[in-house]
Amino acid sequence: MSAPLILMVEDDATLGTSLQQRLELEGFRVRWARSAREARAALPGAHPAIILSDIRLPDGDGEAVMRSHFANFGLVPTIFMTAYGDIEQAVRLVRDGALDYVTKPFDLDQLVDRFRDIVRRATPQAIGAGTPLGRSAAMQPVVETLSRAARVALPVLLLGETGSGKEVAARHVHDSGPRSSAPFVPVNCGAMPAELADSMLFGHERGAFTGAAGTHRGLLEEAGEGTLFLDEIGDLPLPLQVKLLRVLETRAFRRLGAAEERGFHARLICATNRDLESMVAEGAFREDLWFRINVITCKLPPLRERPEDIADLMASFAEAAAKENGFPGVSIEPSAIEAALAHAWPGNVRELLNRVQRAVALGANGTLTAADLFPDGVDAGRRQASGGDDIDGSLSDIREAAERRHIVAALAKTGGSTKDAADLLQVSRTTLWEKMRRYGIDG
Ligand SMILES: Nc1ncnc2c1ncn2[C@@H]1O[C@H](COP(=O)(O)OP(=O)(O)OP(=O)(O)O)[C@@H](O)[C@H]1O
């Protein structure tokens, strides 16, 4: 795969040069436009993974460039660079579809981390049918429901906290079913600027509105016979909820400005971390749409409720991160697994992935320690896990939780061998089996 392309729009030669050098060092390709005119000329054929743009340009502003590009070619993750005083404009830009803005002078390390995250999220190869969703007891009913869902074309609604793996689950359903060779089209409903949302979803004909220079296929059309994944469906504005409902009822839609209808053939998967039922009760989400999308419902458990998966995920994230950084391999210290098991993971699998990637990239000697994983302090993680200074649970609850964590860590260290884990824990294999059964740990 070629290096991700960043289209940088910046008229300041000094800042532009240092950004270009640093980004290229980090493995990105950079195309540098020094004015609004150059950006407009470069954008249509460039297909950048990310746009990094100054707001004020000598011959215009980045805002106008972004709007016309989004209107004609769809959203591209865009980060604006602003000087003090442009903040109001930057906030408006984010509301209109830009991903974020940074205030000059900004921290380049953080910007590079952000870019990596954007590229990773947009790269589907890390997930799919081949991704083990999890071996834990809490994930088993989820895996079964998703496998059954893959075989039928009914709508699926995925619920769960942010970062718990809803998009991974959606791709899994798509990749495991008969539509796997057709497109999987993810749409972040929360990130669609209101005035472009119609055109992004349904497409438009040339001249359908000011600025519509050519025809544009919308996301419904892009999905073809594949899967349309509507992430953050709870953020879909009410007028669009009405339009989506009509599409689901008639299985047809119309491009903006078009006379004829087109068939909608894709399978629908929706996801949200919001409480749709309460939204329905409050009138913020249409009940009829909720009935339509809520056919097969599946709740992804938060990572803290599936501790048996933590060691597996750490191992696979560490291996991938080592490969990405050109390291021969990484060994994970038991203390790191212990610390991970004690952490509350408010950001779920995404937080684990980010922590492991950072730990592998910055750690030394090919070993991942608890301190690498929690540079902010292992104790901070523990406190969160146990709910601050509250003394919660009896002594035996706490002893059992610690015993369980220890067994999971030993099994992870021995690659699942109960014999070696029993040796490590200095108990008989029978004792180990009994405890595994009692704590619901898979062998
Ligand atoms: N089983 C898994 N195996 C590998 N990676 C995973 C797994 N589950 C989640 N991830 C990774 O964790 C991150 C978050 O997952 P995902 O985007 O699916 O979560 P989400 O619930 O859709 O989050 P949000 O609600 O914020 O959209 C992604 O980088 C994803 O690749």
The ligand as an SDF file (V2000), in Angstrom:
LIG
                    3D

 31 33  0  0  0  0  0  0  0  0999 V2000
  -12.0050   -7.1580   17.8640 N   0  0  0  0  0  0  0  0  0  0  0  0
  -11.1720   -6.2040   17.4730 C   0  0  0  0  0  0  0  0  0  0  0  0
  -10.0050   -6.5430   16.9010 N   0  0  0  0  0  0  0  0  0  0  0  0
   -9.1510   -5.6020   16.4700 C   0  0  0  0  0  0  0  0  0  0  0  0
   -9.3570   -4.2780   16.5860 N   0  0  0  0  0  0  0  0  0  0  0  0
  -10.4930   -3.8790   17.1410 C   0  0  0  0  0  0  0  0  0  0  0  0
  -11.4680   -4.8210   17.6210 C   0  0  0  0  0  0  0  0  0  0  0  0
  -12.5090   -4.1210   18.1300 N   0  0  0  0  0  0  0  0  0  0  0  0
  -12.1970   -2.8130   17.9690 C   0  0  0  0  0  0  0  0  0  0  0  0
  -10.9880   -2.6660   17.3820 N   0  0  0  0  0  0  0  0  0  0  0  0
  -10.2980   -1.4050   17.0650 C   0  0  0  0  0  0  0  0  0  0  0  0
  -10.6620   -0.4420   18.0330 O   0  0  0  0  0  0  0  0  0  0  0  0
  -10.9370    0.8110   17.4310 C   0  0  0  0  0  0  0  0  0  0  0  0
  -12.3820    1.2020   17.7470 C   0  0  0  0  0  0  0  0  0  0  0  0
  -13.2630    0.2850   17.1050 O   0  0  0  0  0  0  0  0  0  0  0  0
  -14.5720    0.7850   16.3180 P   0  0  0  0  0  0  0  0  0  0  0  0
  -14.2660    1.9700   15.4720 O   0  0  0  0  0  0  0  0  0  0  0  0
  -15.1770   -0.4010   15.6540 O   0  0  0  0  0  0  0  0  0  0  0  0
  -15.4450    1.2290   17.5760 O   0  0  0  0  0  0  0  0  0  0  0  0
  -16.8750    1.9430   17.5820 P   0  0  0  0  0  0  0  0  0  0  0  0
  -17.6450    1.2870   18.6580 O   0  0  0  0  0  0  0  0  0  0  0  0
  -17.4390    1.9380   16.1960 O   0  0  0  0  0  0  0  0  0  0  0  0
  -16.4560    3.4130   18.0250 O   0  0  0  0  0  0  0  0  0  0  0  0
  -17.3090    4.7970   17.8830 P   0  0  0  0  0  0  0  0  0  0  0  0
  -18.5640    4.6210   18.7020 O   0  0  0  0  0  0  0  0  0  0  0  0
  -16.3930    5.8100   18.4880 O   0  0  0  0  0  0  0  0  0  0  0  0
  -17.5660    4.9800   16.4220 O   0  0  0  0  0  0  0  0  0  0  0  0
  -10.6720    0.6360   15.9420 C   0  0  0  0  0  0  0  0  0  0  0  0
   -9.3670    1.1130   15.6400 O   0  0  0  0  0  0  0  0  0  0  0  0
  -10.7630   -0.8540   15.7240 C   0  0  0  0  0  0  0  0  0  0  0  0
   -9.9560   -1.2700   14.6590 O   0  0  0  0  0  0  0  0  0  0  0  0
  1  2  1  0
  2  3  1  0
  2  7  2  0
  3  4  2  0
  4  5  1  0
  5  6  2  0
  6  7  1  0
  6 10  1  0
  7  8  1  0
  8  9  2  0
  9 10  1  0
 10 11  1  0
 11 12  1  0
 11 30  1  0
 12 13  1  0
 13 14  1  0
 13 28  1  0
 14 15  1  0
 15 16  1  0
 16 17  2  0
 16 18  1  0
 16 19  1  0
 19 20  1  0
 20 21  2  0
 20 22  1  0
 20 23  1  0
 23 24  1  0
 24 25  2  0
 24 26  1  0
 24 27  1  0
 28 29  1  0
 28 30  1  0
 30 31  1  0
M  END
$$$$
